[in-house]
Amino acid sequence: MAERVANLVQGRRYDHLVPAGRHVLTASAVPNYYFYSPTSTVLNVRSGQTYVFTAVWQDSDRVVLVPSALPVG
């Protein structure tokens, strides 16, 4: 069973250290989670690396996680 680390709402972010290894990121549409299936992606975290994902609507009926670039500066 996976350990839940955080629940984030729209406009919030998670910016804490995560140990190296395999992790699963899951995004759900809230409060309508029962209409839409959650989406997940596997992330193999490497020590010292930074990862950025953004949850976005795709085709108006599901949320997907999109890898994003780090902001410059």
C-alpha positions, 0 to 999 in steps of 0.5 A, a space after each residue: 500500500 502506498 503512503 499518501 504524502 500530501 493532498 494539494 488543492 488548486 493553486 497549491 504546491 508541494 515543495 519538500 524533499 522526497 527520498 530517491 526511488 520509485 514514487 507514484 504521483 496521482 491527480 484527482 478532480 475534486 470535488 467531482 472525483 466520482 465523475 472522473 478517474 484519477 490519473 497517475 504517473 510513475 516517477 523515479 526520483 534521483 537524488 539531487 534532482 528537482 521535478 515539477 509537474 502541473 495537473 491540467 485538464 485534458 479533453 475537458 473530462 480528465 486531469 493529467 499530470 504534465 512535466 513542467 520546466 523549472 522557472 528561470 531565475 
